[in-house]
Amino acid sequence: MLTGVLLKQILSFSKVQLFLVWGLCLLNLGLVWNNHYVFYFSVLAGNFWGRTLSAISSSTDPNSYQGFGPFMPGFEIIPYNDLPALERVLQDPNIAAFMVEPVQGEAGVIVPDQGYLTGVRELCTQHQVLFIADEIQTGLARTGRWLASDHENVRPDIVLLGKALSGGLYPVSAVLCDDEIMLTIKPGEHGSTFGGNPLGCRVAMAALEVLEEEKLAENADKMGTVLRNELMKLPSDIVTAVRGKGLLNAIVIRQTKDCDAWKVCLRLRDNGLLAKPTHGDIIRFAPPLVIKEDEVRESVEIINKTILSF
C-alpha cells in the first residue's frame, strides 16, 4: 500500500522500492550499485550525504572528514552547478553514477541555475550514467513540489528519500528506481536490521497522505515566496543574500567578530525562533510545511529584531 502511494504521488517508477531506516544507508546502497555497475562515482563539492565513512570520503567539508580515515576511493568530485565540469568528468567511461542534491542543503541552500538538472539528465543519458537525486532534504513538498526535481520536470534514475518521509516521527528512508536497476542487487546482498519494518512504513504512508490531503506542497510554494519577499526587506548592510525554494531557505549575513551565524541563531532561539547556522555566515530557515502567512511574518519580525540587536 505504501508503495502505491509513492508510485501515484512521486514518480512513475516500477513496483520495486527498498525501504531502509537511516538516510545514510542510502549512500551506502548507492555504493553497492556502483560496485555492480563498476568503478567510479561522481559527486559534487559541498555535498552532504551523512556521516558514515563512505559518506565523508566524498566530502569537501573539513568539519565532516577531519579526524577520520582511511577514506574510501572511487569518488570524482566536481563543482556544483557546473554542466561543463560534469560533461568533462563523464568522458571517463568508468564513471557509473552521478549523485546530486537538487538544492544543496548543508552547503547553505545553494540553488542551481534553472536548466541545470535538465542538463544533468541529458548528459547522464548521453553517457549511460545513472542519475541519482538525493531528495532527502529537498523532497516531499519541502521546495514547493513533491520532489525538487519536479521544478524542471526531470526524472532521475534513482531517488533517495528520508527525513520528511515519516513527518519526523519515525526513522524511515526509501530508494526509488526501476526494476532493471533495483534487481541488480540480489536478496541478501544489502539491507538493514530494521529496514522495511511495518511500523515505519505505516507511519510513512500516513505522512504522505497528510502531504496530499492538506496540499502542503502548494502551501510550501506559496509561503516560501512570502518568506523570501519578507527576508529581502531585512537590512542589506547585514543580510547580503536571500535564497531558497519553497520552504527551504537561507540568508547570508555579513560576518564580524561579534556577529556570526552561530551567535545569531542562539539569540534567535532566545527570541522564540529555531534556525540552523551553516559555514559561519549562513542561516538556514526550514519552517514547518503547515506554516501560515501570519506566522511567516511573525518569524521575520523576530529575525529582524534579532539581527538589529547586534
N, C-alpha and C positions, 0 to 999 in steps of 0.2 A: 504493500500500500504506500509506504514511504517512497519507494522507487517511482510509483506512478505520479506522486505529487512533484517530485523532482523533474520527471520527464515532461510533464504538462507545463510546469511553470518556469523552468530554467532553460533547458536546451533539448534538442531532439536527438540526444544520444540513444544508442540501442540499450537494451534492457539491463546490461551488466553495470553495476556500480560496486565500489568497495567502501565499506564504512569502517572508520578507524576511531581512535579515541582522541589522540592529541594531534594538533596541526603539524607538529614537527615530524610526525610519522610520514607525512605526505612527501617531504623532500626525500626521505629515505626510500620511499616507494619509487619516486622518480629515478633514483639512482639504480634501483633494481631494474627498472625498464631500460635505463641507459646501458646496463651491462648486457641486457638481452639484445638491444639493437646495436650495441658495441661502440666503444671508445669515448668520446668527449661530450661534455655538457656545456653549453654556452649560457652564461648568466650575466647580470648587469651590475655595474658599480652602484653602490648604495643599497644593494638588496638586503632583505632580512627574511630568512626562511625559518628561523628558530635558533636553538642553542645546542643542538647536538653537534658532534664533531664534524659530521658531514656537512651540516648547515654552515658552520663557521669557517669551514675550509674554503667556501666560496665568498666569504665576506670581505669587504674592503674597509670595514669599520674597526679600528683598533679596540674599541670598547667591547667588541664581540669576540675577537680572537686572541688578544694579548693574554699570555699566561697559559695558553693551551697548546696542544700539539702532541705528536706529529700530525700533520694535516693530510687529508686525502687528496690525491692528484686527480686530474681529469676535468678541471674547470677552465674554461676560456672566458675571461672577464672583459666586457666591453662597456663603453659608456651608455647610459640610459638616453632614450630619445634620440638615437643616432642611427638612422637607417643605413647610411653608407658604411658605418663600422660593422653593422650586422651583415651586410652584403659581403664585406671582405672576409669576415670570420667564417661565413658559410661556404666559402670557396674550399675550405678544408673538407674533404669527403668523409673524415672521421667524426664530424660533429653529428651527434644523434638527435639532440633535442635542444630547444631554446626555451628558457623559462623567464617569464616577465610578470611583474605586478602592473596591472593596467594603470594604477596610480600608486606610486611608491609611498607607503605609509610611514615606516620607521625612519626613512630618509628625510621626512619633513613634508609629506603630502606634495610630492613632485608630480605635477600633471603634465603628461606628454603633449606634444603638438597634435592638433586634430589631423587624423590621417596616419599617425604613427602605427597604431595597431593594424590598420588596413594594410600598411606596407609590410609589417611583420608577417601577417597572414600570407601575403603574396610571395614573399621571399622564402618562407618556410615551405610553402607548396612547391615553389620552383626547384628548391634544393632537396626536397623529400626529407625534411627535418621536422620532427614533432614540435608543435607549437603548444607550450604548456602555459596556461594562465593561472597564476596564483591569485585567486579571488578570496583568500581567507579574510583579509581586512576589507576588501572593496565590494565583495559580493553580497547578495541577499538584501538589496534595497539601499545599502549604505550610500551609494553615489547617485541615487535617484533612478536607478534601473535595477532589474533583478540581478544582473551582472554588470560590472563596469565595462566589460567587453561589448555590451549591447549598445553603448553610446556610438559605436562605429559599425554595429551590425556584423561583427566578425564572429566566427565560430572556431574556437581553439580545438586542438585535437584532444587535449586533456584539461579539465578544470578542477582546481583544488578548492574545497570549501571547508570552513570551520567557524570558530568563534560564534557568529550570529546564528549558525545553523540550529542551535538549541535555545536561542534567545538569551544566552549567557547563563542558563540554568544548569547545564549538564555537559560534561566533556564529550563532544562527538564531532567528527570531521568526515568528509566524503571526497572520493575521487570519482569523477565522471568521465567516461570515454566510451568509444565504440568497442564492440567485441573484438575486432581484429587487433586492437592494442591490449585490452584487458586480458584476453585469453592467452597472451604470450606468457603470462605468469600462471603456472600450474598450481593446483591445490597443494597447499603445504609449503609453497616457496616463499610466501610473505603473509604476515598477519600480526595480530597482537592479542594479548590475553583477553581483553575486554572489547576488542573490535567487533562492531556489528551487534552489540548487545541489544536486546529488545527494548529495554527501558530508554536507552539513549536514542534509539530510532523513533520510538513513540514520541518522546519529547521533541525531537527534530520535526516530526510530522506536524505536531501541534503548533510549533513556532512558524512553520511555513504556511500553515492555514491562517494564522493571525496576520502574517505579512500580506497575504492575498485579500482576506476579508476586510481588513482595516486600511487597505490601499496605502501601505506605508512607503512603497517606492515613490508614489506620487507625492506623498507628504514630504519625503526627504528632498525631492527635487524642488518643490515649492519653498519649503522652509530654508533649504540651503541657499537659494537665491536671496531670500530676505536676510539671512545671516551675513552673507558676503557683502551685500549692499550696506548693511549697518556697520560691519567691520571696516569698510573703506572710509567711513566717516571719522574713524579714530585719528588722533593727532599724527600727521605724516612725519613729524620730526622724531617720533618714537616708533611708530609702526611703518616699516618701509615696504612691506608687501603683504598682500592677501591673496590666497589661492585655495582651490579646492573644487570638488564636485559633490553635489548633493549635500549630505551632512557629514562629509569628511573634509575638514578644512584646517587651515593653518595661517598664522600670521608670523611675519619675521619682524623682530624688534631690533632697534639699534642698541647693541650690547655695550655696556660700560662696566666699570669696576663695581659700581653699586647696583646695577640693574642688568640681570641676565634672565634667561627663560626660567631657570630653576627658582630663582627668588620671586619672580612674578607669579609663578604657579603656586608657590607656598602662600603668598598673600591672597591670590585668588581663592584658594581653599579657605583661608580665614574669613573671606568675604562671602563665602557660600557657593563657590563655583569650582568644579573639578576640571582640570585640564592637564595636558601632558607636555613636559618640556622635551625638546629634541635638539641636540647639537648646539647647545649654548644660546642660540638666538632665535629658535623656532618654537612656537607654542601651538600644539595641535588641539583642535576642538572637534569632538565627535559626539554630539549630544544624542539623546535617545531618539529613535525614529518616530516616536509619538509626540515629539515636542510641538507646542502650539506657538502661534506668532507672538502672543504677548510674552511667553516665556523666552523666546528668542531675543526680544527687545530688552527684557529684564536682564538677560545674560550679558548682552553687550553693554548695558549700563554698568554692570559690575566690572566688566573688563576695562571700560573707560575710567571708572573711578580708581581702579587698582593701578593702572599704568601711570595715571597722573599723580599718584601718591609717592612716586619715586623721585 
